[in-house]
C-alpha cells in the first residue's frame, strides 16, 4: 500500500488517498476522511495507480467537495518499469 496524495477537506479535516497495486492491471484505492473526530474510509476505483500524485479539493461549482488527483508515477509490478501518469481523475466521495 502507498499513500498517493492528500487534499484539504471542506471542514477541519482532510482527504488522504491511498492505493495498492494487485498484479499489473488491477488497482485498488481507498480515500480516508481524517477529521478531529476520527478516520473513515471509502473505496474508489481510479483508472490508474498513482504514486506521488498531487490532490486538491474542489471548492466551487457543480463538483464542490470532490477531490481531483493528478500526475504521479505508476510502477509495473512485473517488470519494475516506472512511467509518468498523465491527466487527472475526479473522486466524488
Secondary structure, DSSP 8 states (H G I E B T S, - for coil): -EEEEEEE-SSS-EEEEEEEEETTTEEEEEEEEEETTEEEEEEE--SS--BT-EEEE--SSTTTT-EEEE--EEE-TTT--EEE--SEEEE--
